[in-house]
């Protein structure tokens, strides 16, 4: 496992649970507004943390933490991910995975072997805009398959969409909502300009709150839980 960071305690990364957050290093997308560029751009990589140190820390937090969230970067790129998750589960922690859905074969394995308890998938844009947003051609079909796998499973899940002025806007939301029809939970995320992969986006401002409220009210007709974060 290439582990680029560890947040020892979080109250917001796993709904309803106190968790630690493990950040994996490396991503196959190049979303220009990415707020974790040090996990995406090899030129910004820092030294990795040893997996055994993460396991040792988690072992010391039994009874104090409920869960572990594995995020990135893109965790499904890590070949050791299933075994790493297995070690965490053996310690009694619930596991949440954050993913961009680009590797449905990995998502399918984790779901099929019941290795994770919660999955949060970022849907970057309407599928026809994926190459423009992620910089990766032909990603849409893989993303669609991951959505299908999640919706067919009985796992707790959420899909997430970040609205980014000039890239992904309110008019894109209906297409994304149709793609995830049947989802239990949908998170609309505000773009944060504090740190981005492409410095051009440091000058962008997020959409006003009233835009998010209007979209939320419309989505709640079809999706049980819609949140803005």
N, C-alpha and C positions, 0 to 999 in steps of 0.2 A: 504494500500500500504506500502510495506517495501522499503523505499527509502534510498539508501546508499550514495548518493551524488548528488550534483547539480553544474553544470558549468553554470554560469550566462549569458555568451555570447560566441557564437562560430560562426565562419565564414566558417567552413569546414564540419560540421556534417549534414547539410541539403543543398543539392545542390541549389545554387542560392538564399538562404535565410539566414537572420541573426536569429539565434535561441539560445534558452537555451537548456541545455542537462540535463535530469533527469536520474540518474542511479539507477536502481532497484537492490535490494539485493537478491541473491540466484540464483543458476543455476543447472540444471539437467545434464549438461555435465561436464566432467573433462578433457578438452583438456590441455595437459601438457604445452603448450606454451602460454596459456591464459595470457593476459597482464593486467587483472583486478582481480588478485587473492583475493583481499580484498572483492570482491563482490561474490566470488564463494566458498571459503573455510570458513566454519563457524568459525573456530578457528581464522580467521583474520578479522572477522566482526567488524566494529565499530558501534557506536550508530546510529540508524536510524533518519532521519529527519522527522518531522511531516508533514503529507500531507497538513494540513491547512496552514503551513508556506510556502510551495511551491506555493500553490494557491494564497496566499497573495502576494508573490513576483511577480508571473506572472501578477497578476492584476495591480501591480505598473509599469509593463513594457509594457502595451498596448501602441501601437504607436511607440515603440522603438524596439521591437522584432517582427519578422514576424511569427515565428514558434517555436515549441518545439519538440525536438527529445527525444524519450524514449528508453533507451538502458539498458544494464545490465553488468553482470548477464544475466538473461533471463526474460524479462518483461512478457511474456505470462503465467508464473507461478503465477502471482499476480491475485488473484480472483477479486480484485477491479479494474483491469485495464480498462474494458469498461466504468465504471462510472467515473473513473479518467480522461480518455480521453474525455468523454463527457463534463466534467467541463472545460477542457482546450479549447475545441472547442467553447463552449458558450462564452468564452472571446474573440473569434475572431482569435485565433491562428491556423495555419495549424499544423498538427501533423504527424511526421515521427516515424515509429516503426522500431527498429532493433531487429531481432529475429533469433534464430537458427532453426526455423521451426519444432521443435519437438512436438508441440501441434497444429496440423492442425485445430482442432475444434475451438480453440480460434482465430487463423488466419482467418478462414472462417467466424466467427461471426463478427470480426472487419471489414472485407471486405464487407460482406453482409449488414451490417448496416451502411456502409459508414462512419465509425468513424475515419478512418485515410486517409491521403492524399498521403502518400509515405511510401513504405515498403522496407527495405533493409534486405535481408536474407543471412546469412552466410551459404555457402555450404562447409562443413569442408573438404570433400574428395570425391572421388568416393564412391558410396553407399556401395560397397562391403568392403570398408576399414573403415566404420564408427565406428564399435566397437573398432578397434585398435586405432583410433584417439581420440574418445570421451570418451572411457571407458564405454560406454552404449550399451548393446546388443539390437538388434531388433529396432534400431532407424530409420533404413533406410526407411522403408515403410511410417512412419509418415513424414519424410523429403520429400519423393517423393510426397506425397499428398499435402503438403504445396506448393511445387514448382508448382504443377498442378493448385492449387487454385489461386496463384499469376498470372500465365501466362494466365489464363482464365478471370481474372478481367481486368478492364480498368484503374487500378490505376498505377500511376507512381511508378517504382520499379527499384531495382538493385539487382543482386546477387553478392556475394563476396567470393573470395577464397584466403586464405593466404598460401603462399608457405613456408614450414618449412623444412629446410635441415634434411634429415634422417627420415622424417615423411610424408610430402606431397611435391612432386617434380614436375618438368615440365612434366614428363611422365604421371602424373595424370590429367593434364588439359584437354586433349581431352575427357575423359570419363565424366568429370563434364560438359563440354560444350555441349555434347550430351544430358545430362540430363536436361539442361535448354534451349534447342533449342526453339527459339522464343522469348527469352529475349530481352529487349530493351537496357539494360545497364549491363555491367559486370566489376567488379573491381578486378584487381589482386593486392593483398596486400603483402607488404614486411614484413617478420618476424622481429620484434623488440625485442631485447634481454635485454632491460633495466629492465624488471620486468616480471616474469613468475610464473605460478602455480607450476611447477616442476623446481627446481633450476638447474637441469642438462642442461636445455635449455638456461641458461644464457651464456653458452660457445659456443653456436651455432652462426654462421654468416649467414646473409641472402645471397641469390643468387645475383650475380652481375647484374648490370643494363642491360647489353646486353642480358641476358637470358630473362628478362621481356620484353624487346623490341621485341625480336624474337617471343615470345608467343603472344604479343599484335598484331603484324602484321598478324599473322596467324588467330587469332580470328576475326579480323575486316572484314574478308571475309563473315562472317555469322551473326555477332552481330553489330547492328548500332553504339553503343558507347562502347568502351573498354578503361578503364583508368588504370593507375598504381599508386598506392599510398603507 
